[in-house]
Amino acid sequence: MVGVRAETIRQWRRRGWLPTQGLDERGYPLHTPEAVRAAERRVRENGIRASGIDPRRLRHFARNLGRAPGA
């Protein structure tokens, strides 16, 4: 969908960060891509505010940690 795992969406819904937009024909909750993106943004901003660390920069740093300078 928008690059977010189903388990993550379920956790966000359980924690109240992602409201359900409706139900499908089987009764499962539906979420629009825009709502998922908004929840992801809220979670990221809350994490940055709480810890002061942007996880995207941390991943970039960890990915490049083993490389030699200029490589």
PyMOL commands that set and color helices and strands:
alter all, ss='L'
color gray80, all
select helices_A, chain A and resi 6-15+33-51+55-64
alter helices_A, ss='H'
color red, helices_A
select strands_A, chain A and resi 22-23+29-30
alter strands_A, ss='S'
color yellow, strands_A
deselect
rebuild
show_as cartoon
